[in-house]
Amino acid sequence: MKLATAAQVRELDRKAIEERNIPSIDLMERAAAAVAQAALDLLPEKPRKCRAAIFCGTGNNGGDGIGAARLLFLTGLKVRVFLVGDYGRLTPDAMEETDRLSECGVELEKFDPQDKAQAAWARGCQVVVDAVLGVGLSREIAPGSLFAAAVDLINRCRGAVISADIASGVEADTGRVLGRAVKADRTVTFSLPKVGQAAGDGVLLSGKVTVHDIGIPAALVRAVPCPVQTVEEDFAAAARPPRKAGKRRAAPRPPLRSRPPRPTSSASCWPTAGRTSTRASTPPTRPTRPTAPRAR
């Protein structure tokens, strides 16, 4: 399976939007639907009694989470959406998803690390969506920052954690942890899996990774030159050199015989051929020392 870098994913999105005229909001809606469905798959049969906490950043990754929150709300879940960042820095598509969420009666809440009520509500949720930081992260999350507090709270939650595209804090190209990272139970990634989900600490932090089509033409996805790939069974079989015709496989060598156990008796262990042992089976009696007659 091909593994993509962050730059390759950005270029893939650009070609789909600019060259194939696919609206970017449509790509985001499909990504949101995949995240919402993954959340529902981890919930009990009656999701109306469950609640979900969605942590969103200001980029398009956050827009995927905001869209997923709306879809979860429409299925009957109790949903709260926490914005990790400044409202004015939302991307146009993330702002559009925010407006659609507001039309459903759910408002975007500012994440406050000091708000104990927010933290308690999130820790009691059955599912938590991590859409804070996407594949574009390239610098470490600073200790004590708003993003660090959000990552720490997500990791303290008791519910199942689903990351949108990549676990926040994992570098997409290497799997390296940039300061700290979310430990996801499942990662819903889009179009192609990322190198960082199959290398480094990203393997352990991504949980179960599922790849979802968000509407980018398959020809564009196939054309992405990915030098890094996972080794699948069919790939390994194709790489194995073919056996020459008429050449027989050598018969297996018989197993080596083990030596018999060494005897523990006092008899000789390895008697010499043609010689019989003259040793008695019982030890000889000790001769008595003659005593001189006692002088009278």
Phi and psi restraints in degrees (value plus and minus 20) as a CYANA .aco file:
   2 LYS   PHI     -93.3   -53.3
   2 LYS   PSI     122.5   162.5
   3 LEU   PHI    -138.0   -98.0
   3 LEU   PSI     109.1   149.1
   4 ALA   PHI    -123.5   -83.5
   4 ALA   PSI     134.7   174.7
   5 THR   PHI    -113.5   -73.5
   5 THR   PSI     151.7   191.7
   6 ALA   PHI     -83.4   -43.4
   6 ALA   PSI     -60.9   -20.9
   7 ALA   PHI     -84.2   -44.2
   7 ALA   PSI     -58.4   -18.4
   8 GLN   PHI     -87.0   -47.0
   8 GLN   PSI     -57.5   -17.5
   9 VAL   PHI     -87.5   -47.5
   9 VAL   PSI     -61.8   -21.8
  10 ARG   PHI     -82.5   -42.5
  10 ARG   PSI     -61.2   -21.2
  11 GLU   PHI     -87.3   -47.3
  11 GLU   PSI     -56.5   -16.5
  12 LEU   PHI     -83.6   -43.6
  12 LEU   PSI     -64.2   -24.2
  13 ASP   PHI     -83.0   -43.0
  13 ASP   PSI     -61.2   -21.2
  14 ARG   PHI     -82.4   -42.4
  14 ARG   PSI     -64.0   -24.0
  15 LYS   PHI     -84.1   -44.1
  15 LYS   PSI     -60.4   -20.4
  16 ALA   PHI     -84.3   -44.3
  16 ALA   PSI     -58.8   -18.8
  17 ILE   PHI     -99.6   -59.6
  17 ILE   PSI     -67.4   -27.4
  18 GLU   PHI    -107.4   -67.4
  18 GLU   PSI     -57.4   -17.4
  19 GLU   PHI    -113.0   -73.0
  19 GLU   PSI     -52.1   -12.1
  20 ARG   PHI    -124.3   -84.3
  20 ARG   PSI     -18.3    21.7
  21 ASN   PHI      36.6    76.6
  21 ASN   PSI      18.8    58.8
  22 ILE   PHI    -110.3   -70.3
  22 ILE   PSI     102.3   142.3
  23 PRO   PHI     -79.7   -39.7
  23 PRO   PSI     112.6   152.6
  24 SER   PHI     -83.9   -43.9
  24 SER   PSI     -50.4   -10.4
  25 ILE   PHI     -87.3   -47.3
  25 ILE   PSI     -48.9    -8.9
  26 ASP   PHI     -88.5   -48.5
  26 ASP   PSI     -59.6   -19.6
  27 LEU   PHI     -82.6   -42.6
  27 LEU   PSI     -60.5   -20.5
  28 MET   PHI     -87.1   -47.1
  28 MET   PSI     -58.5   -18.5
  29 GLU   PHI     -83.6   -43.6
  29 GLU   PSI     -60.5   -20.5
  30 ARG   PHI     -89.1   -49.1
  30 ARG   PSI     -57.8   -17.8
  31 ALA   PHI     -84.3   -44.3
  31 ALA   PSI     -61.4   -21.4
  32 ALA   PHI     -82.9   -42.9
  32 ALA   PSI     -59.8   -19.8
  33 ALA   PHI     -84.3   -44.3
  33 ALA   PSI     -57.9   -17.9
  34 ALA   PHI     -86.6   -46.6
  34 ALA   PSI     -60.8   -20.8
  35 VAL   PHI     -86.3   -46.3
  35 VAL   PSI     -64.0   -24.0
  36 ALA   PHI     -82.6   -42.6
  36 ALA   PSI     -60.8   -20.8
  37 GLN   PHI     -86.4   -46.4
  37 GLN   PSI     -58.5   -18.5
  38 ALA   PHI     -82.9   -42.9
  38 ALA   PSI     -57.4   -17.4
  39 ALA   PHI     -85.5   -45.5
  39 ALA   PSI     -62.6   -22.6
  40 LEU   PHI     -85.2   -45.2
  40 LEU   PSI     -53.8   -13.8
  41 ASP   PHI     -84.6   -44.6
  41 ASP   PSI     -44.8    -4.8
  42 LEU   PHI    -113.6   -73.6
  42 LEU   PSI     -21.7    18.3
  43 LEU   PHI    -115.4   -75.4
  43 LEU   PSI     142.1   182.1
  44 PRO   PHI     -84.1   -44.1
  44 PRO   PSI     158.9   198.9
  45 GLU   PHI     -87.2   -47.2
  45 GLU   PSI     -43.8    -3.8
  46 LYS   PHI    -132.7   -92.7
  46 LYS   PSI      63.7   103.7
  47 PRO   PHI     -90.1   -50.1
  47 PRO   PSI     -34.1     5.9
  48 ARG   PHI     -84.0   -44.0
  48 ARG   PSI     -41.4    -1.4
  49 LYS   PHI    -112.0   -72.0
  49 LYS   PSI     -16.6    23.4
  50 CYS   PHI    -124.7   -84.7
  50 CYS   PSI     145.5   185.5
  51 ARG   PHI    -157.6  -117.6
  51 ARG   PSI     136.0   176.0
  52 ALA   PHI    -152.8  -112.8
  52 ALA   PSI     120.6   160.6
  53 ALA   PHI    -131.2   -91.2
  53 ALA   PSI     107.6   147.6
  54 ILE   PHI    -137.6   -97.6
  54 ILE   PSI     100.4   140.4
  55 PHE   PHI    -123.5   -83.5
  55 PHE   PSI     101.7   141.7
  56 CYS   PHI    -145.3  -105.3
  56 CYS   PSI     121.7   161.7
  57 GLY   PHI    -109.0   -69.0
  57 GLY   PSI    -191.4  -151.4
  58 THR   PHI    -114.3   -74.3
  58 THR   PSI     -26.4    13.6
  59 GLY   PHI    -109.1   -69.1
  59 GLY   PSI    -188.5  -148.5
  60 ASN   PHI     -87.3   -47.3
  60 ASN   PSI     -47.1    -7.1
  61 ASN   PHI     -82.4   -42.4
  61 ASN   PSI     -59.7   -19.7
  62 GLY   PHI     -86.2   -46.2
  62 GLY   PSI     -55.7   -15.7
  63 GLY   PHI     -81.3   -41.3
  63 GLY   PSI     -56.7   -16.7
  64 ASP   PHI     -80.4   -40.4
  64 ASP   PSI     -61.6   -21.6
  65 GLY   PHI     -88.5   -48.5
  65 GLY   PSI     -58.3   -18.3
  66 ILE   PHI     -85.1   -45.1
  66 ILE   PSI     -61.5   -21.5
  67 GLY   PHI     -83.7   -43.7
  67 GLY   PSI     -59.6   -19.6
  68 ALA   PHI     -85.1   -45.1
  68 ALA   PSI     -56.3   -16.3
  69 ALA   PHI     -81.8   -41.8
  69 ALA   PSI     -61.9   -21.9
  70 ARG   PHI     -82.6   -42.6
  70 ARG   PSI     -63.1   -23.1
  71 LEU   PHI     -87.5   -47.5
  71 LEU   PSI     -57.1   -17.1
  72 LEU   PHI     -87.0   -47.0
  72 LEU   PSI     -58.8   -18.8
  73 PHE   PHI     -83.2   -43.2
  73 PHE   PSI     -59.6   -19.6
  74 LEU   PHI     -89.2   -49.2
  74 LEU   PSI     -39.1     0.9
  75 THR   PHI    -106.4   -66.4
  75 THR   PSI     -25.3    14.7
  76 GLY   PHI      91.9   131.9
  76 GLY   PSI     -20.1    19.9
  77 LEU   PHI     -95.8   -55.8
  77 LEU   PSI     131.9   171.9
  78 LYS   PHI    -104.4   -64.4
  78 LYS   PSI     101.3   141.3
  79 VAL   PHI    -146.7  -106.7
  79 VAL   PSI     118.2   158.2
  80 ARG   PHI    -150.6  -110.6
  80 ARG   PSI     117.3   157.3
  81 VAL   PHI    -138.7   -98.7
  81 VAL   PSI     102.8   142.8
  82 PHE   PHI    -130.3   -90.3
  82 PHE   PSI     103.9   143.9
  83 LEU   PHI    -110.2   -70.2
  83 LEU   PSI      99.5   139.5
  84 VAL   PHI    -118.0   -78.0
  84 VAL   PSI      71.4   111.4
  85 GLY   PHI     120.3   160.3
  85 GLY   PSI    -192.5  -152.5
  86 ASP   PHI    -111.1   -71.1
  86 ASP   PSI     116.5   156.5
  87 TYR   PHI     -79.2   -39.2
  87 TYR   PSI     -57.2   -17.2
  88 GLY   PHI     -90.4   -50.4
  88 GLY   PSI     -29.0    11.0
  89 ARG   PHI    -120.3   -80.3
  89 ARG   PSI     -11.7    28.3
  90 LEU   PHI     -83.2   -43.2
  90 LEU   PSI     119.1   159.1
  91 THR   PHI     -89.4   -49.4
  91 THR   PSI     141.4   181.4
  92 PRO   PHI     -75.2   -35.2
  92 PRO   PSI     -62.7   -22.7
  93 ASP   PHI     -89.2   -49.2
  93 ASP   PSI     -57.7   -17.7
  94 ALA   PHI     -85.7   -45.7
  94 ALA   PSI     -55.0   -15.0
  95 MET   PHI     -87.3   -47.3
  95 MET   PSI     -57.7   -17.7
  96 GLU   PHI     -84.3   -44.3
  96 GLU   PSI     -61.4   -21.4
  97 GLU   PHI     -85.2   -45.2
  97 GLU   PSI     -54.1   -14.1
  98 THR   PHI     -85.1   -45.1
  98 THR   PSI     -61.1   -21.1
  99 ASP   PHI     -84.5   -44.5
  99 ASP   PSI     -60.6   -20.6
 100 ARG   PHI     -86.3   -46.3
 100 ARG   PSI     -56.2   -16.2
 101 LEU   PHI     -86.4   -46.4
 101 LEU   PSI     -61.7   -21.7
 102 SER   PHI     -83.7   -43.7
 102 SER   PSI     -55.2   -15.2
 103 GLU   PHI     -83.6   -43.6
 103 GLU   PSI     -43.0    -3.0
 104 CYS   PHI    -107.1   -67.1
 104 CYS   PSI     -23.4    16.6
 105 GLY   PHI      75.5   115.5
 105 GLY   PSI     -10.7    29.3
 106 VAL   PHI    -132.8   -92.8
 106 VAL   PSI     108.1   148.1
 107 GLU   PHI    -126.3   -86.3
 107 GLU   PSI     129.1   169.1
 108 LEU   PHI     -94.6   -54.6
 108 LEU   PSI     106.1   146.1
 109 GLU   PHI    -123.5   -83.5
 109 GLU   PSI     121.1   161.1
 110 LYS   PHI     -92.9   -52.9
 110 LYS   PSI     106.3   146.3
 111 PHE   PHI     -92.8   -52.8
 111 PHE   PSI     109.1   149.1
 112 ASP   PHI    -146.1  -106.1
 112 ASP   PSI      91.1   131.1
 113 PRO   PHI     -81.6   -41.6
 113 PRO   PSI     -42.1    -2.1
 114 GLN   PHI    -108.2   -68.2
 114 GLN   PSI     -26.0    14.0
 115 ASP   PHI    -103.3   -63.3
 115 ASP   PSI      83.2   123.2
 116 LYS   PHI     -89.4   -49.4
 116 LYS   PSI     -47.8    -7.8
 117 ALA   PHI     -88.1   -48.1
 117 ALA   PSI     -60.1   -20.1
 118 GLN   PHI     -80.3   -40.3
 118 GLN   PSI     -67.9   -27.9
 119 ALA   PHI     -82.3   -42.3
 119 ALA   PSI     -62.6   -22.6
 120 ALA   PHI     -84.9   -44.9
 120 ALA   PSI     -59.2   -19.2
 121 TRP   PHI     -85.7   -45.7
 121 TRP   PSI     -62.4   -22.4
 122 ALA   PHI     -86.0   -46.0
 122 ALA   PSI     -60.7   -20.7
 123 ARG   PHI     -86.8   -46.8
 123 ARG   PSI     -42.8    -2.8
 124 GLY   PHI    -110.7   -70.7
 124 GLY   PSI     -16.5    23.5
 125 CYS   PHI     -99.2   -59.2
 125 CYS   PSI     131.6   171.6
 126 GLN   PHI    -100.8   -60.8
 126 GLN   PSI     -42.6    -2.6
 127 VAL   PHI    -165.1  -125.1
 127 VAL   PSI     123.5   163.5
 128 VAL   PHI    -149.6  -109.6
 128 VAL   PSI     110.3   150.3
 129 VAL   PHI    -124.2   -84.2
 129 VAL   PSI     105.8   145.8
 130 ASP   PHI    -120.7   -80.7
 130 ASP   PSI      86.3   126.3
 131 ALA   PHI    -152.2  -112.2
 131 ALA   PSI      23.1    63.1
 132 VAL   PHI    -104.6   -64.6
 132 VAL   PSI     -75.3   -35.3
 133 LEU   PHI    -148.9  -108.9
 133 LEU   PSI     114.9   154.9
 134 GLY   PHI    -121.5   -81.5
 134 GLY   PSI    -175.1  -135.1
 135 VAL   PHI     -92.6   -52.6
 135 VAL   PSI     -32.1     7.9
 136 GLY   PHI     -99.7   -59.7
 136 GLY   PSI     -24.2    15.8
 137 LEU   PHI     -85.9   -45.9
 137 LEU   PSI     107.5   147.5
 138 SER   PHI    -152.9  -112.9
 138 SER   PSI     -24.8    15.2
 139 ARG   PHI    -145.7  -105.7
 139 ARG   PSI     139.5   179.5
 140 GLU   PHI     -90.5   -50.5
 140 GLU   PSI     127.3   167.3
 141 ILE   PHI     -94.0   -54.0
 141 ILE   PSI     100.9   140.9
 142 ALA   PHI     -90.4   -50.4
 142 ALA   PSI     116.6   156.6
 143 PRO   PHI     -81.0   -41.0
 143 PRO   PSI     119.2   159.2
 144 GLY   PHI      61.9   101.9
 144 GLY   PSI     -20.6    19.4
 145 SER   PHI    -100.9   -60.9
 145 SER   PSI     150.2   190.2
 146 LEU   PHI     -82.5   -42.5
 146 LEU   PSI     -58.5   -18.5
 147 PHE   PHI     -88.4   -48.4
 147 PHE   PSI     -58.2   -18.2
 148 ALA   PHI     -83.4   -43.4
 148 ALA   PSI     -60.8   -20.8
 149 ALA   PHI     -85.0   -45.0
 149 ALA   PSI     -58.9   -18.9
 150 ALA   PHI     -85.7   -45.7
 150 ALA   PSI     -64.0   -24.0
 151 VAL   PHI     -81.8   -41.8
 151 VAL   PSI     -64.4   -24.4
 152 ASP   PHI     -82.9   -42.9
 152 ASP   PSI     -60.5   -20.5
 153 LEU   PHI     -87.3   -47.3
 153 LEU   PSI     -61.6   -21.6
 154 ILE   PHI     -79.1   -39.1
 154 ILE   PSI     -62.4   -22.4
 155 ASN   PHI     -89.7   -49.7
 155 ASN   PSI     -39.0     1.0
 156 ARG   PHI    -109.2   -69.2
 156 ARG   PSI     -28.5    11.5
 157 CYS   PHI     -91.0   -51.0
 157 CYS   PSI     125.9   165.9
 158 ARG   PHI    -103.1   -63.1
 158 ARG   PSI     -42.5    -2.5
 159 GLY   PHI     -97.0   -57.0
 159 GLY   PSI     150.4   190.4
 160 ALA   PHI     -87.2   -47.2
 160 ALA   PSI     118.7   158.7
 161 VAL   PHI    -127.3   -87.3
 161 VAL   PSI     106.2   146.2
 162 ILE   PHI    -137.9   -97.9
 162 ILE   PSI     104.3   144.3
 163 SER   PHI    -119.3   -79.3
 163 SER   PSI     117.9   157.9
 164 ALA   PHI    -108.6   -68.6
 164 ALA   PSI      96.3   136.3
 165 ASP   PHI      53.6    93.6
 165 ASP   PSI     -70.7   -30.7
 166 ILE   PHI    -178.5  -138.5
 166 ILE   PSI     129.2   169.2
 167 ALA   PHI     -85.0   -45.0
 167 ALA   PSI     109.6   149.6
 168 SER   PHI     -79.5   -39.5
 168 SER   PSI     109.8   149.8
 169 GLY   PHI      80.7   120.7
 169 GLY   PSI     -31.0     9.0
 170 VAL   PHI    -112.9   -72.9
 170 VAL   PSI     109.1   149.1
 171 GLU   PHI     -94.5   -54.5
 171 GLU   PSI     106.2   146.2
 172 ALA   PHI     -85.7   -45.7
 172 ALA   PSI     -47.9    -7.9
 173 ASP   PHI    -110.4   -70.4
 173 ASP   PSI     -37.4     2.6
 174 THR   PHI    -150.5  -110.5
 174 THR   PSI     -41.9    -1.9
 175 GLY   PHI      62.0   102.0
 175 GLY   PSI     -13.6    26.4
 176 ARG   PHI     -95.1   -55.1
 176 ARG   PSI     124.4   164.4
 177 VAL   PHI    -103.5   -63.5
 177 VAL   PSI     102.9   142.9
 178 LEU   PHI    -113.6   -73.6
 178 LEU   PSI      61.9   101.9
 179 GLY   PHI      68.4   108.4
 179 GLY   PSI     -86.3   -46.3
 180 ARG   PHI    -176.4  -136.4
 180 ARG   PSI     142.4   182.4
 181 ALA   PHI    -170.3  -130.3
 181 ALA   PSI     134.9   174.9
 182 VAL   PHI     -93.3   -53.3
 182 VAL   PSI     118.3   158.3
 183 LYS   PHI    -119.8   -79.8
 183 LYS   PSI      83.3   123.3
 184 ALA   PHI    -110.7   -70.7
 184 ALA   PSI     129.1   169.1
 185 ASP   PHI    -104.0   -64.0
 185 ASP   PSI     -49.2    -9.2
 186 ARG   PHI    -169.0  -129.0
 186 ARG   PSI     120.7   160.7
 187 THR   PHI    -138.9   -98.9
 187 THR   PSI     104.2   144.2
 188 VAL   PHI    -119.7   -79.7
 188 VAL   PSI      83.3   123.3
 189 THR   PHI    -125.1   -85.1
 189 THR   PSI     142.0   182.0
 190 PHE   PHI    -139.4   -99.4
 190 PHE   PSI     116.0   156.0
 191 SER   PHI      49.9    89.9
 191 SER   PSI     -79.5   -39.5
 192 LEU   PHI    -161.4  -121.4
 192 LEU   PSI     125.1   165.1
 193 PRO   PHI     -88.5   -48.5
 193 PRO   PSI     137.5   177.5
 194 LYS   PHI    -121.2   -81.2
 194 LYS   PSI     133.4   173.4
 195 VAL   PHI     -77.6   -37.6
 195 VAL   PSI     -60.9   -20.9
 196 GLY   PHI     -87.2   -47.2
 196 GLY   PSI     -30.8     9.2
 197 GLN   PHI    -109.1   -69.1
 197 GLN   PSI     -25.8    14.2
 198 ALA   PHI    -145.2  -105.2
 198 ALA   PSI      -8.7    31.3
 199 ALA   PHI    -162.6  -122.6
 199 ALA   PSI     134.7   174.7
 200 GLY   PHI      40.7    80.7
 200 GLY   PSI    -171.7  -131.7
 201 ASP   PHI     -90.1   -50.1
 201 ASP   PSI     -36.4     3.6
 202 GLY   PHI     -80.0   -40.0
 202 GLY   PSI     -46.3    -6.3
 203 VAL   PHI     -83.1   -43.1
 203 VAL   PSI     -63.0   -23.0
 204 LEU   PHI     -99.2   -59.2
 204 LEU   PSI     -48.5    -8.5
 205 LEU   PHI    -109.3   -69.3
 205 LEU   PSI     -35.1     4.9
 206 SER   PHI    -105.0   -65.0
 206 SER   PSI     -37.6     2.4
 207 GLY   PHI      45.3    85.3
 207 GLY   PSI    -166.9  -126.9
 208 LYS   PHI     -99.3   -59.3
 208 LYS   PSI     102.5   142.5
 209 VAL   PHI    -121.0   -81.0
 209 VAL   PSI     105.8   145.8
 210 THR   PHI    -140.9  -100.9
 210 THR   PSI     118.2   158.2
 211 VAL   PHI    -122.8   -82.8
 211 VAL   PSI     110.3   150.3
 212 HIS   PHI    -143.9  -103.9
 212 HIS   PSI     119.4   159.4
 213 ASP   PHI    -100.1   -60.1
 213 ASP   PSI     106.4   146.4
 214 ILE   PHI    -131.9   -91.9
 214 ILE   PSI      -3.0    37.0
 215 GLY   PHI      83.2   123.2
 215 GLY   PSI     -14.1    25.9
 216 ILE   PHI     -97.2   -57.2
 216 ILE   PSI     111.3   151.3
 217 PRO   PHI     -73.7   -33.7
 217 PRO   PSI     119.1   159.1
 218 ALA   PHI     -81.3   -41.3
 218 ALA   PSI     -52.3   -12.3
 219 ALA   PHI     -82.7   -42.7
 219 ALA   PSI     -57.5   -17.5
 220 LEU   PHI     -88.2   -48.2
 220 LEU   PSI     -59.2   -19.2
 221 VAL   PHI     -86.5   -46.5
 221 VAL   PSI     -62.5   -22.5
 222 ARG   PHI     -86.0   -46.0
 222 ARG   PSI     -48.8    -8.8
 223 ALA   PHI     -99.2   -59.2
 223 ALA   PSI     -27.7    12.3
 224 VAL   PHI     -89.4   -49.4
 224 VAL   PSI     100.7   140.7
 225 PRO   PHI    -100.1   -60.1
 225 PRO   PSI      87.0   127.0
 226 CYS   PHI    -133.0   -93.0
 226 CYS   PSI      83.6   123.6
 227 PRO   PHI     -90.5   -50.5
 227 PRO   PSI     -38.9     1.1
 228 VAL   PHI    -122.3   -82.3
 228 VAL   PSI     108.3   148.3
 229 GLN   PHI    -160.1  -120.1
 229 GLN   PSI     135.2   175.2
 230 THR   PHI    -103.7   -63.7
 230 THR   PSI     132.5   172.5
 231 VAL   PHI    -114.9   -74.9
 231 VAL   PSI      88.1   128.1
 232 GLU   PHI    -114.5   -74.5
 232 GLU   PSI     149.0   189.0
 233 GLU   PHI     -82.7   -42.7
 233 GLU   PSI     -62.7   -22.7
 234 ASP   PHI     -89.0   -49.0
 234 ASP   PSI     -52.9   -12.9
 235 PHE   PHI     -85.5   -45.5
 235 PHE   PSI     -63.3   -23.3
 236 ALA   PHI     -85.5   -45.5
 236 ALA   PSI     -57.1   -17.1
 237 ALA   PHI     -86.1   -46.1
 237 ALA   PSI     -57.9   -17.9
 238 ALA   PHI     -90.6   -50.6
 238 ALA   PSI     -49.4    -9.4
 239 ALA   PHI    -100.7   -60.7
 239 ALA   PSI     -35.1     4.9
 240 ARG   PHI     -90.9   -50.9
 240 ARG   PSI     111.7   151.7
 241 PRO   PHI     -84.3   -44.3
 241 PRO   PSI     121.1   161.1
 242 PRO   PHI     -88.9   -48.9
 242 PRO   PSI     128.8   168.8
 243 ARG   PHI     -97.7   -57.7
 243 ARG   PSI     117.7   157.7
 244 LYS   PHI     -87.7   -47.7
 244 LYS   PSI     119.6   159.6
 245 ALA   PHI     -87.5   -47.5
 245 ALA   PSI     117.7   157.7
 246 GLY   PHI      62.9   102.9
 246 GLY   PSI     -28.4    11.6
 247 LYS   PHI    -109.1   -69.1
 247 LYS   PSI     101.0   141.0
 248 ARG   PHI    -108.4   -68.4
 248 ARG   PSI     126.1   166.1
 249 ARG   PHI     -95.7   -55.7
 249 ARG   PSI     116.0   156.0
 250 ALA   PHI     -82.1   -42.1
 250 ALA   PSI     121.8   161.8
 251 ALA   PHI     -87.1   -47.1
 251 ALA   PSI     124.2   164.2
 252 PRO   PHI     -87.3   -47.3
 252 PRO   PSI     122.2   162.2
 253 ARG   PHI     -92.1   -52.1
 253 ARG   PSI     123.0   163.0
 254 PRO   PHI     -87.8   -47.8
 254 PRO   PSI     132.1   172.1
 255 PRO   PHI     -87.8   -47.8
 255 PRO   PSI     127.2   167.2
 256 LEU   PHI     -88.0   -48.0
 256 LEU   PSI     120.6   160.6
 257 ARG   PHI     -98.5   -58.5
 257 ARG   PSI     119.9   159.9
 258 SER   PHI    -107.6   -67.6
 258 SER   PSI     127.8   167.8
 259 ARG   PHI     -87.7   -47.7
 259 ARG   PSI     128.7   168.7
 260 PRO   PHI     -87.7   -47.7
 260 PRO   PSI     132.6   172.6
 261 PRO   PHI     -83.0   -43.0
 261 PRO   PSI     122.6   162.6
 262 ARG   PHI     -92.0   -52.0
 262 ARG   PSI     110.9   150.9
 263 PRO   PHI     -86.2   -46.2
 263 PRO   PSI     130.8   170.8
 264 THR   PHI    -124.4   -84.4
 264 THR   PSI     -19.8    20.2
 265 SER   PHI     -97.6   -57.6
 265 SER   PSI     153.2   193.2
 266 SER   PHI     -99.2   -59.2
 266 SER   PSI     -24.1    15.9
 267 ALA   PHI     -90.2   -50.2
 267 ALA   PSI     140.5   180.5
 268 SER   PHI     -82.3   -42.3
 268 SER   PSI     115.7   155.7
 269 CYS   PHI     -95.1   -55.1
 269 CYS   PSI     -60.5   -20.5
 270 TRP   PHI    -145.7  -105.7
 270 TRP   PSI      62.6   102.6
 271 PRO   PHI     -84.6   -44.6
 271 PRO   PSI     126.6   166.6
 272 THR   PHI    -100.3   -60.3
 272 THR   PSI     118.4   158.4
 273 ALA   PHI     -84.3   -44.3
 273 ALA   PSI     118.1   158.1
 274 GLY   PHI      63.1   103.1
 274 GLY   PSI     -20.7    19.3
 275 ARG   PHI    -140.2  -100.2
 275 ARG   PSI     114.4   154.4
 276 THR   PHI    -122.1   -82.1
 276 THR   PSI     127.7   167.7
 277 SER   PHI    -100.1   -60.1
 277 SER   PSI     114.5   154.5
 278 THR   PHI    -124.4   -84.4
 278 THR   PSI     -14.6    25.4
 279 ARG   PHI     -95.0   -55.0
 279 ARG   PSI     118.1   158.1
 280 ALA   PHI     -91.9   -51.9
 280 ALA   PSI     131.7   171.7
 281 SER   PHI     -92.9   -52.9
 281 SER   PSI     -44.0    -4.0
 282 THR   PHI    -140.5  -100.5
 282 THR   PSI     124.5   164.5
 283 PRO   PHI     -83.4   -43.4
 283 PRO   PSI     121.5   161.5
 284 PRO   PHI     -86.8   -46.8
 284 PRO   PSI     134.0   174.0
 285 THR   PHI     -98.1   -58.1
 285 THR   PSI     125.4   165.4
 286 ARG   PHI     -97.5   -57.5
 286 ARG   PSI     107.4   147.4
 287 PRO   PHI     -85.3   -45.3
 287 PRO   PSI     129.1   169.1
 288 THR   PHI    -105.2   -65.2
 288 THR   PSI     122.3   162.3
 289 ARG   PHI    -101.4   -61.4
 289 ARG   PSI     107.5   147.5
 290 PRO   PHI     -85.5   -45.5
 290 PRO   PSI     126.4   166.4
 291 THR   PHI    -129.4   -89.4
 291 THR   PSI     118.1   158.1
 292 ALA   PHI     -92.0   -52.0
 292 ALA   PSI     127.5   167.5
 293 PRO   PHI     -84.8   -44.8
 293 PRO   PSI     120.9   160.9
 294 ARG   PHI     -96.6   -56.6
 294 ARG   PSI     111.7   151.7
 295 ALA   PHI     -88.0   -48.0
 295 ALA   PSI     121.5   161.5
